[in-house]
Each structure stands twice: as C-alpha cells, then as structure tokens.
Amino acid sequence: MGRLTTRAPVTRISFNDGEAAVRRRADTLVVEEPLEIRIVGEPLTVTMRTPGHDLELAAGFLVSEGVIAAAGDLRSAIHCGGPGTGPAAATPLLTIGPAALGTPASTENTYNVLDIALAPGLEPLVTDIARNFYTTSSCGVCGTASIEAIEKQSRYDVATDAATLDAAMITGLPDTLRAGQAVFEKTGGLHAAALFDAASGELLVLREDVGRHNAVDKVVGWALLEDRLPLTGTVLQVSGRASFELVQKAVMAGIPILSAVSAPSSLAVELATASGLTLIGFVRGSSMNVYSRPDRVLVPASAASKV
C-alpha cells in the first residue's frame, strides 16, 4: 500500500506571555514521491505526487494533453517496480475495457512507474507530445505555450454549456471541499479538487494531492474511467489559486465552471475568457469574484447592483 502520510520528529517552539517553550514531538507529513508515466514503455513525464489514484492521475494528464477523451482510449496500465525495470517486474494495475471499468482506480502502491497502453490507432499521437519533461508538485507545466493552442486542441466547447448555479451555492463549496479532505486534517499539506453537479450541488468526486494540478488530473481521470467526459453541467472547486494550467485542464475536460478559494493568474483569466469558461476566485465566506462568464452565476433579483 502506498503511504499517504508519514511521521517525522520536529522541534516545536511556542510563546506564551513572552515565555518560550520548546518540546520535541512527532509530526505527520504528507508523502511526496515521483511518478513516471510511460506510454508503451516510452517515458513521457515525471510528476511529483501523493501516491494513490495513480491511474486517474495519468488518465487526467493525458486528457489535458489532448491524447485521450474516453475510457475506451485506454487499453491497459501496469505499475513497474522502478526505473529500468522490464515487463517481468511489472505489476498489473488495470486492464481497461467495458468489463473492467468497475475495477478500482484508486489502488495504492509503492511503485513509482506507470506504463500505459492506448487503444489501437492512438499510439502515433504519443510521439507528438513526448517531451520527457519534469512536473513539480507546485506547478503543472503541460507543454502548451499559448491560448490559441488550447483552443485548437480541446475537443469540447465549454462556451456553449448552458450550466448555471446559484451564487449562494458557490459560497458553500469550499466548506464541502475542506470537510472531505481527510489527509489534510492530518497534515495541513495537501491541495484538493472536487467536482460538483451545478444544478444540485451534489459532490461527485473529491481528490487530494500534494500538487493542485495533480488533484485536478485525478478528478478528470476519475471522470474518464467512469466514461463521463465531457463534464457538462459541472463545477470544479479547487483549494488554492486558479492557474493557467487548471483552467486548461477544465477546458480540456469540458468543465464549464471553475471555482477557487484564492486568486487567478492573468493568463488564467485570459484563457477562461477566450474559452467561455466561468472563472470564479476568492470564494471566501459570503463573497467571490467572477472573472469571466458571470451570466452563469445566478443572484437574487432583489440584489443590489453597483458599478
């Protein structure tokens, strides 16, 4: 079983009425380990992540890269023992197909190499995206350098999504997200992403990871394995800021609304505006900022409007 948390000794220093107290104690830390994603044995990328839901992470990443768009685009996946190990050391994780979609994608493990086989006809696409790049846990770099590239690449048009939701519902999403962060409660060191139904507010899936882009990839990967793409009529709530990469991932998965508890970047707003995605930031307490497509956010008719 892959470890989500570990323990480490720390020296805790605190002050009370000017008096310092020093004590030694054990602290719970979130685990961060590399995951190398391969396509038919060829290295594609290495990302630093929290172990668990690795197949969802890889599947969501491939959706973001425009390589796959449905569960049928994946044929199989195996965990390998480590760099340089061959097929003999590989451990089957999942054989993907109509009869296998019920197999849990959340299998935790100690292996840090995931080798994926795509459906026939998709392998040639891999040579177009294979860049052997390294992705840190703090920032996803997904290889696309411009908004125009994203617009051309996405298979889904989020601008035409008719989803709307009440502003009051949005203010409650961060609390629901936080309530579902079991590992965060122990460590304080994880990001989270959750997918909600825009009409009912129902929580569909929640994933945690040391990297916020990984948490989103796990959510998108879950949706792909459940054959739910595009994610029309949904809201993606994230625990941190809204970066360009997160908007990109939402657009590529067909998610029309992205909500964040912190600030968006300028490029994130530009991409959201160009794509027709509703981008909401600073969702804290009873307020929020809507940066694009505010028509999807419904407020009471009696609400005062000031310019």
SEPA-921772 format. One record per residue (C-alpha): residue number from 1; residue in three letters; x, y, z. Coordinates in Angstrom, 2 decimals, decimal comma. Example, Ala and Ser with C-alpha at 12.3 -4.5 7.8 and 13.67 -1.06 7.14 Angstrom:
<zadrens>
<zadren nr="1" rest="ala" c1="12,30" c2="-4,50" c3="7,80"/>
<zadren nr="2" rest="ser" c1="13,67" c2="-1,06" c3="7,14"/>
</zadrens>
This chain:
<zadrens>
<zadren nr="1" rest="met" c1="0,00" c2="0,00" c3="0,00"/>
<zadren nr="2" rest="gly" c1="1,33" c2="3,43" c3="-0,88"/>
<zadren nr="3" rest="arg" c1="1,76" c2="5,80" c3="2,01"/>
<zadren nr="4" rest="leu" c1="-0,32" c2="8,96" c3="2,06"/>
<zadren nr="5" rest="thr" c1="1,33" c2="10,23" c3="5,24"/>
<zadren nr="6" rest="thr" c1="4,49" c2="9,63" c3="7,24"/>
<zadren nr="7" rest="arg" c1="5,83" c2="10,70" c3="10,64"/>
<zadren nr="8" rest="ala" c1="8,89" c2="12,82" c3="11,35"/>
<zadren nr="9" rest="pro" c1="10,38" c2="14,32" c3="14,54"/>
<zadren nr="10" rest="val" c1="10,09" c2="18,10" c3="14,88"/>
<zadren nr="11" rest="thr" c1="11,11" c2="20,69" c3="17,44"/>
<zadren nr="12" rest="arg" c1="8,07" c2="22,78" c3="18,34"/>
<zadren nr="13" rest="ile" c1="8,69" c2="26,29" c3="19,64"/>
<zadren nr="14" rest="ser" c1="5,84" c2="28,34" c3="21,09"/>
<zadren nr="15" rest="phe" c1="5,49" c2="31,55" c3="23,08"/>
<zadren nr="16" rest="asn" c1="3,09" c2="32,32" c3="25,91"/>
<zadren nr="17" rest="asp" c1="3,26" c2="35,71" c3="27,62"/>
<zadren nr="18" rest="gly" c1="6,78" c2="36,17" c3="26,33"/>
<zadren nr="19" rest="glu" c1="7,98" c2="32,82" c3="27,68"/>
<zadren nr="20" rest="ala" c1="9,34" c2="30,34" c3="25,13"/>
<zadren nr="21" rest="ala" c1="8,51" c2="26,66" c3="25,34"/>
<zadren nr="22" rest="val" c1="10,48" c2="24,07" c3="23,37"/>
<zadren nr="23" rest="arg" c1="9,46" c2="20,47" c3="23,02"/>
<zadren nr="24" rest="arg" c1="10,19" c2="17,53" c3="20,78"/>
<zadren nr="25" rest="arg" c1="7,31" c2="15,78" c3="19,11"/>
<zadren nr="26" rest="ala" c1="6,32" c2="13,69" c3="16,10"/>
<zadren nr="27" rest="asp" c1="4,59" c2="15,45" c3="13,22"/>
<zadren nr="28" rest="thr" c1="2,51" c2="13,96" c3="10,41"/>
<zadren nr="29" rest="leu" c1="3,70" c2="14,83" c3="6,91"/>
<zadren nr="30" rest="val" c1="2,11" c2="14,25" c3="3,54"/>
<zadren nr="31" rest="val" c1="4,11" c2="11,86" c3="1,35"/>
<zadren nr="32" rest="glu" c1="5,58" c2="13,21" c3="-1,88"/>
<zadren nr="33" rest="glu" c1="7,07" c2="10,75" c3="-4,38"/>
<zadren nr="34" rest="pro" c1="7,80" c2="10,82" c3="-8,12"/>
<zadren nr="35" rest="leu" c1="5,57" c2="9,09" c3="-10,63"/>
<zadren nr="36" rest="glu" c1="6,98" c2="8,37" c3="-14,07"/>
<zadren nr="37" rest="ile" c1="4,29" c2="7,96" c3="-16,72"/>
<zadren nr="38" rest="arg" c1="5,23" c2="5,84" c3="-19,73"/>
<zadren nr="39" rest="ile" c1="3,35" c2="5,09" c3="-22,92"/>
<zadren nr="40" rest="val" c1="4,10" c2="1,55" c3="-24,12"/>
<zadren nr="41" rest="gly" c1="7,45" c2="1,64" c3="-22,38"/>
<zadren nr="42" rest="glu" c1="8,45" c2="5,11" c3="-23,60"/>
<zadren nr="43" rest="pro" c1="8,93" c2="7,71" c3="-20,82"/>
<zadren nr="44" rest="leu" c1="6,52" c2="10,61" c3="-21,15"/>
<zadren nr="45" rest="thr" c1="6,72" c2="12,66" c3="-17,95"/>
<zadren nr="46" rest="val" c1="7,66" c2="12,60" c3="-14,29"/>
<zadren nr="47" rest="thr" c1="5,43" c2="14,31" c3="-11,76"/>
<zadren nr="48" rest="met" c1="5,80" c2="14,67" c3="-8,01"/>
<zadren nr="49" rest="arg" c1="2,61" c2="13,44" c3="-6,39"/>
<zadren nr="50" rest="thr" c1="0,98" c2="11,88" c3="-3,36"/>
<zadren nr="51" rest="pro" c1="0,73" c2="8,11" c3="-4,04"/>
<zadren nr="52" rest="gly" c1="-2,72" c2="6,71" c3="-4,73"/>
<zadren nr="53" rest="his" c1="-5,19" c2="7,10" c3="-7,60"/>
<zadren nr="54" rest="asp" c1="-2,19" c2="6,92" c3="-9,96"/>
<zadren nr="55" rest="leu" c1="-4,21" c2="5,67" c3="-12,92"/>
<zadren nr="56" rest="glu" c1="-6,65" c2="8,55" c3="-12,52"/>
<zadren nr="57" rest="leu" c1="-3,72" c2="10,95" c3="-12,35"/>
<zadren nr="58" rest="ala" c1="-2,19" c2="9,60" c3="-15,56"/>
<zadren nr="59" rest="ala" c1="-5,53" c2="9,45" c3="-17,35"/>
<zadren nr="60" rest="gly" c1="-6,39" c2="13,02" c3="-16,37"/>
<zadren nr="61" rest="phe" c1="-2,98" c2="14,20" c3="-17,53"/>
<zadren nr="62" rest="leu" c1="-3,50" c2="12,55" c3="-20,93"/>
<zadren nr="63" rest="val" c1="-6,92" c2="14,20" c3="-21,22"/>
<zadren nr="64" rest="ser" c1="-5,30" c2="17,57" c3="-20,52"/>
<zadren nr="65" rest="glu" c1="-2,75" c2="16,87" c3="-23,24"/>
<zadren nr="66" rest="gly" c1="-5,48" c2="16,08" c3="-25,77"/>
<zadren nr="67" rest="val" c1="-4,30" c2="12,48" c3="-26,23"/>
<zadren nr="68" rest="ile" c1="-7,43" c2="10,71" c3="-24,96"/>
<zadren nr="69" rest="ala" c1="-11,04" c2="11,67" c3="-24,39"/>
<zadren nr="70" rest="ala" c1="-12,88" c2="8,48" c3="-23,39"/>
<zadren nr="71" rest="ala" c1="-12,34" c2="5,35" c3="-21,32"/>
<zadren nr="72" rest="gly" c1="-12,11" c2="3,31" c3="-24,50"/>
<zadren nr="73" rest="asp" c1="-8,95" c2="5,20" c3="-25,45"/>
<zadren nr="74" rest="leu" c1="-7,06" c2="3,32" c3="-22,72"/>
<zadren nr="75" rest="arg" c1="-6,23" c2="-0,37" c3="-23,16"/>
<zadren nr="76" rest="ser" c1="-4,21" c2="-1,31" c3="-20,08"/>
<zadren nr="77" rest="ala" c1="-1,99" c2="0,01" c3="-17,32"/>
<zadren nr="78" rest="ile" c1="0,70" c2="-1,62" c3="-15,19"/>
<zadren nr="79" rest="his" c1="2,81" c2="-0,45" c3="-12,29"/>
<zadren nr="80" rest="cys" c1="6,51" c2="-1,18" c3="-12,63"/>
<zadren nr="81" rest="gly" c1="8,99" c2="-1,64" c3="-9,82"/>
<zadren nr="82" rest="gly" c1="11,07" c2="1,39" c3="-10,73"/>
<zadren nr="83" rest="pro" c1="13,21" c2="3,00" c3="-13,43"/>
<zadren nr="84" rest="gly" c1="14,83" c2="0,45" c3="-15,70"/>
<zadren nr="85" rest="thr" c1="12,60" c2="-2,44" c3="-14,74"/>
<zadren nr="86" rest="gly" c1="11,23" c2="-4,56" c3="-17,52"/>
<zadren nr="87" rest="pro" c1="7,95" c2="-6,36" c3="-18,10"/>
<zadren nr="88" rest="ala" c1="8,93" c2="-9,16" c3="-15,72"/>
<zadren nr="89" rest="ala" c1="8,91" c2="-6,73" c3="-12,81"/>
<zadren nr="90" rest="ala" c1="5,64" c2="-5,11" c3="-13,81"/>
<zadren nr="91" rest="thr" c1="2,58" c2="-5,47" c3="-11,63"/>
<zadren nr="92" rest="pro" c1="-0,80" c2="-5,36" c3="-13,45"/>
<zadren nr="93" rest="leu" c1="-2,93" c2="-2,47" c3="-12,24"/>
<zadren nr="94" rest="leu" c1="-5,83" c2="-2,45" c3="-14,63"/>
<zadren nr="95" rest="thr" c1="-6,99" c2="-3,94" c3="-17,88"/>
<zadren nr="96" rest="ile" c1="-9,28" c2="-1,35" c3="-19,34"/>
<zadren nr="97" rest="gly" c1="-12,40" c2="-2,17" c3="-21,27"/>
<zadren nr="98" rest="pro" c1="-16,18" c2="-2,35" c3="-20,88"/>
<zadren nr="99" rest="ala" c1="-15,91" c2="-5,27" c3="-18,43"/>
<zadren nr="100" rest="ala" c1="-13,14" c2="-3,73" c3="-16,37"/>
<zadren nr="101" rest="leu" c1="-14,33" c2="-0,20" c3="-15,70"/>
<zadren nr="102" rest="gly" c1="-15,59" c2="-1,26" c3="-12,30"/>
<zadren nr="103" rest="thr" c1="-12,08" c2="-2,15" c3="-11,15"/>
<zadren nr="104" rest="pro" c1="-10,99" c2="0,37" c3="-8,51"/>
<zadren nr="105" rest="ala" c1="-8,72" c2="3,02" c3="-9,97"/>
<zadren nr="106" rest="ser" c1="-7,62" c2="4,10" c3="-6,51"/>
<zadren nr="107" rest="thr" c1="-5,27" c2="1,18" c3="-5,89"/>
<zadren nr="108" rest="glu" c1="-2,44" c2="2,47" c3="-3,72"/>
<zadren nr="109" rest="asn" c1="1,05" c2="1,11" c3="-4,22"/>
<zadren nr="110" rest="thr" c1="4,73" c2="1,64" c3="-3,60"/>
<zadren nr="111" rest="tyr" c1="5,64" c2="1,63" c3="-7,29"/>
<zadren nr="112" rest="asn" c1="6,54" c2="4,89" c3="-8,99"/>
<zadren nr="113" rest="val" c1="6,39" c2="3,95" c3="-12,67"/>
<zadren nr="114" rest="leu" c1="3,09" c2="3,59" c3="-14,52"/>
<zadren nr="115" rest="asp" c1="3,13" c2="2,17" c3="-18,05"/>
<zadren nr="116" rest="ile" c1="0,01" c2="2,77" c3="-20,13"/>
<zadren nr="117" rest="ala" c1="-1,08" c2="1,21" c3="-23,40"/>
<zadren nr="118" rest="leu" c1="-3,52" c2="3,17" c3="-25,55"/>
<zadren nr="119" rest="ala" c1="-6,23" c2="1,88" c3="-27,84"/>
<zadren nr="120" rest="pro" c1="-5,14" c2="0,92" c3="-31,36"/>
<zadren nr="121" rest="gly" c1="-4,65" c2="3,97" c3="-33,54"/>
<zadren nr="122" rest="leu" c1="-3,77" c2="6,37" c3="-30,72"/>
<zadren nr="123" rest="glu" c1="-0,11" c2="5,42" c3="-30,27"/>
<zadren nr="124" rest="pro" c1="1,15" c2="7,72" c3="-33,08"/>
<zadren nr="125" rest="leu" c1="-0,15" c2="10,71" c3="-31,11"/>
<zadren nr="126" rest="val" c1="2,32" c2="10,00" c3="-28,36"/>
<zadren nr="127" rest="thr" c1="5,33" c2="10,90" c3="-30,48"/>
<zadren nr="128" rest="asp" c1="3,83" c2="14,36" c3="-30,92"/>
<zadren nr="129" rest="ile" c1="3,65" c2="15,05" c3="-27,19"/>
<zadren nr="130" rest="ala" c1="6,51" c2="13,02" c3="-25,74"/>
<zadren nr="131" rest="arg" c1="8,81" c2="15,64" c3="-24,26"/>
<zadren nr="132" rest="asn" c1="10,24" c2="13,85" c3="-21,21"/>
<zadren nr="133" rest="phe" c1="9,52" c2="16,92" c3="-19,10"/>
<zadren nr="134" rest="tyr" c1="9,52" c2="17,13" c3="-15,33"/>
<zadren nr="135" rest="thr" c1="6,50" c2="18,47" c3="-13,48"/>
<zadren nr="136" rest="thr" c1="6,87" c2="19,74" c3="-9,92"/>
<zadren nr="137" rest="ser" c1="4,19" c2="19,32" c3="-7,28"/>
<zadren nr="138" rest="ser" c1="3,71" c2="23,08" c3="-7,03"/>
<zadren nr="139" rest="cys" c1="3,17" c2="23,94" c3="-10,68"/>
<zadren nr="140" rest="gly" c1="1,96" c2="21,89" c3="-13,62"/>
<zadren nr="141" rest="val" c1="3,71" c2="22,61" c3="-16,88"/>
<zadren nr="142" rest="cys" c1="1,71" c2="20,87" c3="-19,54"/>
<zadren nr="143" rest="gly" c1="3,67" c2="21,87" c3="-22,62"/>
<zadren nr="144" rest="thr" c1="1,17" c2="24,17" c3="-24,30"/>
<zadren nr="145" rest="ala" c1="2,60" c2="27,62" c3="-24,77"/>
<zadren nr="146" rest="ser" c1="-0,39" c2="29,64" c3="-25,90"/>
<zadren nr="147" rest="ile" c1="-4,12" c2="30,15" c3="-25,52"/>
<zadren nr="148" rest="glu" c1="-4,53" c2="29,53" c3="-29,25"/>
<zadren nr="149" rest="ala" c1="-3,03" c2="26,06" c3="-28,84"/>
<zadren nr="150" rest="ile" c1="-5,55" c2="25,17" c3="-26,14"/>
<zadren nr="151" rest="glu" c1="-8,47" c2="26,43" c3="-28,20"/>
<zadren nr="152" rest="lys" c1="-7,41" c2="24,29" c3="-31,16"/>
<zadren nr="153" rest="gln" c1="-6,70" c2="21,24" c3="-29,02"/>
<zadren nr="154" rest="ser" c1="-9,85" c2="20,99" c3="-26,90"/>
<zadren nr="155" rest="arg" c1="-12,48" c2="18,57" c3="-28,14"/>
<zadren nr="156" rest="tyr" c1="-15,22" c2="20,27" c3="-26,13"/>
<zadren nr="157" rest="asp" c1="-16,75" c2="23,73" c3="-26,38"/>
<zadren nr="158" rest="val" c1="-17,41" c2="24,90" c3="-22,82"/>
<zadren nr="159" rest="ala" c1="-18,73" c2="28,21" c3="-24,13"/>
<zadren nr="160" rest="thr" c1="-21,94" c2="26,51" c3="-25,26"/>
<zadren nr="161" rest="asp" c1="-22,58" c2="24,78" c3="-21,94"/>
<zadren nr="162" rest="ala" c1="-25,90" c2="26,01" c3="-20,53"/>
<zadren nr="163" rest="ala" c1="-24,97" c2="25,31" c3="-16,89"/>
<zadren nr="164" rest="thr" c1="-25,92" c2="27,89" c3="-14,27"/>
<zadren nr="165" rest="leu" c1="-25,76" c2="27,84" c3="-10,49"/>
<zadren nr="166" rest="asp" c1="-26,82" c2="29,95" c3="-7,54"/>
<zadren nr="167" rest="ala" c1="-24,21" c2="32,29" c3="-6,11"/>
<zadren nr="168" rest="ala" c1="-25,14" c2="31,13" c3="-2,61"/>
<zadren nr="169" rest="met" c1="-24,30" c2="27,55" c3="-3,57"/>
<zadren nr="170" rest="ile" c1="-20,82" c2="28,60" c3="-4,67"/>
<zadren nr="171" rest="thr" c1="-20,03" c2="30,13" c3="-1,28"/>
<zadren nr="172" rest="gly" c1="-20,60" c2="26,73" c3="0,35"/>
<zadren nr="173" rest="leu" c1="-18,35" c2="24,71" c3="-1,96"/>
<zadren nr="174" rest="pro" c1="-15,04" c2="25,43" c3="-0,16"/>
<zadren nr="175" rest="asp" c1="-16,51" c2="24,20" c3="3,14"/>
<zadren nr="176" rest="thr" c1="-17,69" c2="20,98" c3="1,49"/>
<zadren nr="177" rest="leu" c1="-14,26" c2="20,57" c3="-0,07"/>
<zadren nr="178" rest="arg" c1="-12,47" c2="21,10" c3="3,23"/>
<zadren nr="179" rest="ala" c1="-14,80" c2="18,72" c3="5,06"/>
<zadren nr="180" rest="gly" c1="-13,82" c2="15,96" c3="2,65"/>
<zadren nr="181" rest="gln" c1="-10,05" c2="16,45" c3="2,99"/>
<zadren nr="182" rest="ala" c1="-9,22" c2="13,58" c3="5,32"/>
<zadren nr="183" rest="val" c1="-5,46" c2="13,69" c3="4,76"/>
<zadren nr="184" rest="phe" c1="-5,32" c2="17,50" c3="5,00"/>
<zadren nr="185" rest="glu" c1="-6,75" c2="17,27" c3="8,50"/>
<zadren nr="186" rest="lys" c1="-3,74" c2="15,16" c3="9,50"/>
<zadren nr="187" rest="thr" c1="-1,01" c2="17,08" c3="7,65"/>
<zadren nr="188" rest="gly" c1="-2,20" c2="20,53" c3="6,55"/>
<zadren nr="189" rest="gly" c1="-0,09" c2="19,97" c3="3,44"/>
<zadren nr="190" rest="leu" c1="-2,42" c2="18,86" c3="0,66"/>
<zadren nr="191" rest="his" c1="-4,35" c2="20,52" c3="-2,11"/>
<zadren nr="192" rest="ala" c1="-7,76" c2="19,25" c3="-3,11"/>
<zadren nr="193" rest="ala" c1="-10,09" c2="19,36" c3="-6,09"/>
<zadren nr="194" rest="ala" c1="-13,73" c2="18,36" c3="-6,14"/>
<zadren nr="195" rest="leu" c1="-16,34" c2="18,06" c3="-8,86"/>
<zadren nr="196" rest="phe" c1="-19,90" c2="19,13" c3="-8,17"/>
<zadren nr="197" rest="asp" c1="-23,14" c2="18,96" c3="-10,13"/>
<zadren nr="198" rest="ala" c1="-24,01" c2="22,56" c3="-10,94"/>
<zadren nr="199" rest="ala" c1="-27,77" c2="22,05" c3="-10,75"/>
<zadren nr="200" rest="ser" c1="-27,99" c2="20,20" c3="-7,44"/>
<zadren nr="201" rest="gly" c1="-24,69" c2="20,93" c3="-5,73"/>
<zadren nr="202" rest="glu" c1="-24,08" c2="17,20" c3="-5,31"/>
<zadren nr="203" rest="leu" c1="-20,45" c2="16,25" c3="-4,67"/>
<zadren nr="204" rest="leu" c1="-19,42" c2="13,82" c3="-7,42"/>
<zadren nr="205" rest="val" c1="-15,77" c2="13,16" c3="-6,55"/>
<zadren nr="206" rest="leu" c1="-13,00" c2="14,63" c3="-4,40"/>
<zadren nr="207" rest="arg" c1="-9,28" c2="14,00" c3="-4,68"/>
<zadren nr="208" rest="glu" c1="-6,28" c2="15,21" c3="-2,64"/>
<zadren nr="209" rest="asp" c1="-2,66" c2="15,57" c3="-3,71"/>
<zadren nr="210" rest="val" c1="0,48" c2="17,46" c3="-2,81"/>
<zadren nr="211" rest="gly" c1="0,14" c2="19,19" c3="-6,20"/>
<zadren nr="212" rest="arg" c1="-3,05" c2="21,04" c3="-7,07"/>
<zadren nr="213" rest="his" c1="-2,72" c2="20,18" c3="-10,77"/>
<zadren nr="214" rest="asn" c1="-2,38" c2="16,50" c3="-9,78"/>
<zadren nr="215" rest="ala" c1="-5,57" c2="16,71" c3="-7,72"/>
<zadren nr="216" rest="val" c1="-7,40" c2="18,07" c3="-10,76"/>
<zadren nr="217" rest="asp" c1="-5,90" c2="15,38" c3="-13,01"/>
<zadren nr="218" rest="lys" c1="-7,16" c2="12,73" c3="-10,59"/>
<zadren nr="219" rest="val" c1="-10,67" c2="14,20" c3="-10,75"/>
<zadren nr="220" rest="val" c1="-10,61" c2="14,30" c3="-14,55"/>
<zadren nr="221" rest="gly" c1="-9,11" c2="10,80" c3="-14,68"/>
<zadren nr="222" rest="trp" c1="-11,92" c2="9,53" c3="-12,46"/>
<zadren nr="223" rest="ala" c1="-14,44" c2="11,04" c3="-14,86"/>
<zadren nr="224" rest="leu" c1="-12,74" c2="9,45" c3="-17,87"/>
<zadren nr="225" rest="leu" c1="-12,66" c2="5,99" c3="-16,25"/>
<zadren nr="226" rest="glu" c1="-16,35" c2="6,43" c3="-15,39"/>
<zadren nr="227" rest="asp" c1="-16,96" c2="7,40" c3="-19,06"/>
<zadren nr="228" rest="arg" c1="-18,41" c2="10,78" c3="-18,04"/>
<zadren nr="229" rest="leu" c1="-16,49" c2="13,10" c3="-20,36"/>
<zadren nr="230" rest="pro" c1="-17,28" c2="15,81" c3="-21,31"/>
<zadren nr="231" rest="leu" c1="-18,15" c2="17,07" c3="-17,85"/>
<zadren nr="232" rest="thr" c1="-21,01" c2="19,30" c3="-18,89"/>
<zadren nr="233" rest="gly" c1="-23,08" c2="20,90" c3="-16,16"/>
<zadren nr="234" rest="thr" c1="-20,38" c2="20,62" c3="-13,51"/>
<zadren nr="235" rest="val" c1="-18,32" c2="22,87" c3="-11,25"/>
<zadren nr="236" rest="leu" c1="-14,68" c2="22,22" c3="-10,38"/>
<zadren nr="237" rest="gln" c1="-13,75" c2="23,58" c3="-6,93"/>
<zadren nr="238" rest="val" c1="-10,06" c2="23,83" c3="-6,04"/>
<zadren nr="239" rest="ser" c1="-8,42" c2="24,59" c3="-2,71"/>
<zadren nr="240" rest="gly" c1="-5,75" c2="27,03" c3="-3,91"/>
<zadren nr="241" rest="arg" c1="-5,29" c2="29,57" c3="-6,64"/>
<zadren nr="242" rest="ala" c1="-6,55" c2="29,27" c3="-10,21"/>
<zadren nr="243" rest="ser" c1="-3,56" c2="28,95" c3="-12,51"/>
<zadren nr="244" rest="phe" c1="-3,43" c2="28,77" c3="-16,30"/>
<zadren nr="245" rest="glu" c1="-2,87" c2="25,01" c3="-16,06"/>
<zadren nr="246" rest="leu" c1="-6,02" c2="24,44" c3="-14,03"/>
<zadren nr="247" rest="val" c1="-8,15" c2="26,41" c3="-16,47"/>
<zadren nr="248" rest="gln" c1="-6,55" c2="24,42" c3="-19,29"/>
<zadren nr="249" rest="lys" c1="-7,43" c2="21,13" c3="-17,62"/>
<zadren nr="250" rest="ala" c1="-11,03" c2="22,25" c3="-17,04"/>
<zadren nr="251" rest="val" c1="-11,44" c2="23,30" c3="-20,67"/>
<zadren nr="252" rest="met" c1="-9,93" c2="20,05" c3="-21,95"/>
<zadren nr="253" rest="ala" c1="-12,36" c2="18,03" c3="-19,81"/>
<zadren nr="254" rest="gly" c1="-15,40" c2="20,10" c3="-20,82"/>
<zadren nr="255" rest="ile" c1="-15,92" c2="21,62" c3="-17,35"/>
<zadren nr="256" rest="pro" c1="-17,78" c2="24,94" c3="-17,75"/>
<zadren nr="257" rest="ile" c1="-17,19" c2="26,44" c3="-14,27"/>
<zadren nr="258" rest="leu" c1="-14,01" c2="26,64" c3="-12,21"/>
<zadren nr="259" rest="ser" c1="-14,09" c2="28,00" c3="-8,65"/>
<zadren nr="260" rest="ala" c1="-11,05" c2="28,69" c3="-6,46"/>
<zadren nr="261" rest="val" c1="-10,60" c2="29,91" c3="-2,92"/>
<zadren nr="262" rest="ser" c1="-7,67" c2="32,11" c3="-3,94"/>
<zadren nr="263" rest="ala" c1="-6,63" c2="34,36" c3="-6,82"/>
<zadren nr="264" rest="pro" c1="-6,41" c2="33,53" c3="-10,52"/>
<zadren nr="265" rest="ser" c1="-3,43" c2="34,47" c3="-12,64"/>
<zadren nr="266" rest="ser" c1="-3,75" c2="36,91" c3="-15,53"/>
<zadren nr="267" rest="leu" c1="-3,22" c2="34,15" c3="-18,09"/>
<zadren nr="268" rest="ala" c1="-5,85" c2="32,00" c3="-16,40"/>
<zadren nr="269" rest="val" c1="-8,39" c2="34,82" c3="-16,82"/>
<zadren nr="270" rest="glu" c1="-7,38" c2="35,30" c3="-20,45"/>
<zadren nr="271" rest="leu" c1="-7,81" c2="31,62" c3="-21,24"/>
<zadren nr="272" rest="ala" c1="-11,13" c2="31,41" c3="-19,36"/>
<zadren nr="273" rest="thr" c1="-12,45" c2="34,45" c3="-21,22"/>
<zadren nr="274" rest="ala" c1="-11,33" c2="33,16" c3="-24,61"/>
<zadren nr="275" rest="ser" c1="-12,76" c2="29,68" c3="-23,93"/>
<zadren nr="276" rest="gly" c1="-16,09" c2="30,77" c3="-22,46"/>
<zadren nr="277" rest="leu" c1="-15,38" c2="29,17" c3="-19,08"/>
<zadren nr="278" rest="thr" c1="-16,77" c2="30,77" c3="-15,93"/>
<zadren nr="279" rest="leu" c1="-13,82" c2="31,51" c3="-13,64"/>
<zadren nr="280" rest="ile" c1="-14,50" c2="32,39" c3="-10,01"/>
<zadren nr="281" rest="gly" c1="-11,85" c2="33,34" c3="-7,46"/>
<zadren nr="282" rest="phe" c1="-11,53" c2="34,44" c3="-3,84"/>
<zadren nr="283" rest="val" c1="-14,50" c2="32,29" c3="-2,81"/>
<zadren nr="284" rest="arg" c1="-14,29" c2="33,03" c3="0,89"/>
<zadren nr="285" rest="gly" c1="-17,09" c2="33,39" c3="3,38"/>
<zadren nr="286" rest="ser" c1="-20,01" c2="35,10" c3="1,68"/>
<zadren nr="287" rest="ser" c1="-18,20" c2="36,73" c3="-1,25"/>
<zadren nr="288" rest="met" c1="-16,44" c2="35,89" c3="-4,51"/>
<zadren nr="289" rest="asn" c1="-15,01" c2="37,48" c3="-7,64"/>
<zadren nr="290" rest="val" c1="-16,31" c2="36,32" c3="-11,03"/>
<zadren nr="291" rest="tyr" c1="-13,70" c2="36,96" c3="-13,72"/>
<zadren nr="292" rest="ser" c1="-15,41" c2="35,55" c3="-16,82"/>
<zadren nr="293" rest="arg" c1="-18,88" c2="34,49" c3="-17,97"/>
<zadren nr="294" rest="pro" c1="-20,74" c2="35,92" c3="-14,92"/>
<zadren nr="295" rest="asp" c1="-24,05" c2="35,10" c3="-16,64"/>
<zadren nr="296" rest="arg" c1="-23,77" c2="31,54" c3="-15,29"/>
<zadren nr="297" rest="val" c1="-23,77" c2="32,78" c3="-11,68"/>
<zadren nr="298" rest="leu" c1="-27,33" c2="33,49" c3="-10,56"/>
<zadren nr="299" rest="val" c1="-28,07" c2="36,10" c3="-7,90"/>
<zadren nr="300" rest="pro" c1="-31,45" c2="37,05" c3="-6,40"/>
<zadren nr="301" rest="ala" c1="-33,40" c2="39,55" c3="-8,46"/>
<zadren nr="302" rest="ser" c1="-33,54" c2="41,83" c3="-5,44"/>
<zadren nr="303" rest="ala" c1="-29,75" c2="42,01" c3="-5,15"/>
<zadren nr="304" rest="ala" c1="-28,34" c2="45,49" c3="-5,41"/>
<zadren nr="305" rest="ser" c1="-26,01" c2="46,15" c3="-8,33"/>
<zadren nr="306" rest="lys" c1="-23,25" c2="48,73" c3="-8,08"/>
<zadren nr="307" rest="val" c1="-20,75" c2="49,66" c3="-10,76"/>
</zadrens>
